[in-house]
Amino acid sequence: MSSIPVIAIDGPSASGKGTVAERVATALGFHFLDSGALYRLTALSAMKQGAALDDEARVAELAVTLPATFRGGAIWLGDENVTDAIRAEAVGEGASKVASLPAVRAALLDRQRAYRQVPGLVADGRDMGTVVFADAVAKIFLTASAEARAERRYKQLIEKGNSASLPSLVADMQARDARDTARAVAPLKPAPDALLLDTTHMDIESAVQAVLAHYRNNCK
């Protein structure tokens, strides 16, 4: 498995890593793993089951048996298309909370590693380069200011017809960053050998090209 190349793209919420990772995967013909979706699905499942998000044993049990599938460009939880539902802010907050539980992270570890298939994988998340794929051939840590990330999320929500408060989104981003970086297990941080890419003033295409260049330089 270690001979299958992995590009690990980590970073905080709304840094653009998901879009960048997906486009890099398409450019290279690689598989794509949105690890955050697995945590969002776990949180959504817990919320639907009425399980407390801090009930580690119960949430970990749900993570192990999660009936999650990715098909047709959509994300499914059992027979329900939850592509839009998992992007709700409440679910994102829940994902950040369940991701701090060691048993939940352990439950999802093998599931994430199973995405490593030929010809290669682009994985995005919080700990792809530090824990899940520590042997990744290329590691990138994508970041941006909390204000820039909140503005991006605000535009996404407004475009979908949802109401949103920019000051609240900034506060949410800062709270989520603090929780993700302070957790005891697999905290959000760049791997020592990661390329740091600040996208505050960078468009998506420029970020994609920077990642591709970094990968190609590492594969020489």
QUIKAZI-V36510 format. One record per backbone hydrogen bond with DSSP energy under -0.5 kcal/mol. CO is the residue of the C=O (numbers start at 1). NH is the residue of the N-H. Records with the same first field share a line. If there is no record, write none. Layout:
CO = NH + NH
//
This chain:
1 = 4
3 = 5
5 = 121
6 = 8 + 137 + 138
7 = 9 + 123
8 = 10 + 140
9 = 125
10 = 142
12 = 15
16 = 20
17 = 21
18 = 22
19 = 23
20 = 24
21 = 25
22 = 26
23 = 27
24 = 28
25 = 29 + 30
31 = 122
32 = 34
33 = 35 + 124
34 = 37 + 38
35 = 38 + 39
36 = 40
37 = 41
38 = 42
39 = 43
40 = 44
41 = 45
42 = 46
43 = 47
44 = 48
45 = 49
46 = 50 + 51
47 = 50
52 = 55
54 = 56
55 = 59
56 = 60
57 = 61
58 = 62
59 = 63
60 = 64
61 = 65
63 = 66
66 = 68
67 = 78
69 = 71 + 76
71 = 74
74 = 71
75 = 82 + 83
76 = 69 + 78
77 = 80
80 = 77 + 82
82 = 86
84 = 87
85 = 88
88 = 92
89 = 93
90 = 94
91 = 95
92 = 96
93 = 97
94 = 98
95 = 99
97 = 100
98 = 101
100 = 102
101 = 104 + 105
102 = 106
103 = 107
104 = 108
105 = 109
106 = 109 + 110
108 = 112
109 = 113
110 = 114
112 = 115
113 = 116
115 = 117
117 = 120
119 = 5
120 = 31
121 = 7 + 123
122 = 33
123 = 9
124 = 35 + 36
125 = 11
126 = 189
127 = 131 + 132
128 = 133
131 = 134
133 = 136
138 = 8
139 = 195
140 = 10 + 142
141 = 197
142 = 12
143 = 199
145 = 149
146 = 150
147 = 151
148 = 152
149 = 153
150 = 154
151 = 155
152 = 156
153 = 157
154 = 158
155 = 159
156 = 160
157 = 162
158 = 161
164 = 166
165 = 169
166 = 170
167 = 171
168 = 172
169 = 173
170 = 174
171 = 175
172 = 176
173 = 177
174 = 178
175 = 179
176 = 180
177 = 181
178 = 182
179 = 183
180 = 188
187 = 189
191 = 194
194 = 196
195 = 141 + 197
196 = 198
197 = 143 + 199
199 = 202
203 = 207
204 = 208
205 = 209
206 = 210
207 = 211
208 = 212
209 = 213
210 = 214
211 = 215
212 = 216
213 = 217
214 = 218
215 = 219
217 = 220
//
